[in-house]
């Protein structure tokens, strides 16, 4: 599944790009399904924006209870001062999360494949459990910046054992907000932990050093490519100011051999399952 050279690169850099891992038709089918979910969804009064700006972050009930639901979060630039949509809803969604892989048959079929099971096994993650899925739209012109972070800040296990899988459903380039990552940054410690305490959350800073943004490298990829991210590798994406969307799908996989503390923001009523259903 992975050559020794690919595994070495993954361990050295904390990320690895696999060209053409997913069939392009499967990418298109996932995009079409996301379009159907958005079309069927009525926003109502619930207007939760997803932002990675800690000052503006709002962890409301809609977000906190989305761990085993399919919920829709808006781009910051899609709502006016009174919370009204300034564009059609299909252009306003920042992301859909966080249990698409469990609740929607099309997403489940994309997420639970023998190829992914073999890949994650090759990475050494024992008893993988699919904890979180996100459909990320990165909308044309308003797709928000995702600030530099480590995914292990937002999902933690003891001992730490987590891998992120980032599927490009469209080409991701410099102009439409591709991922950037710091090669080797996963070996420089965890900088912060996002902690849930009842119905509130906080960010515990463990290491206040600023990110070495000069060390970031762009990960431009094509539709169907897969980026594997170590839970500790620092990564970010700029705002999408281009007229092209940049849809992606992510899965965050933890090890069933680790403890999943209830200080994680994401909670589920049923246990997370593996790639082959169990
Ligand atoms: Fe991330």
Boltz pocket constraint, residues with backbone or C-beta under 6 A from the ligand:
constraints:
  - pocket:
      binder: B
      contacts: [[A, 149], [A, 150], [A, 151], [A, 235]]
      max_distance: 6.0
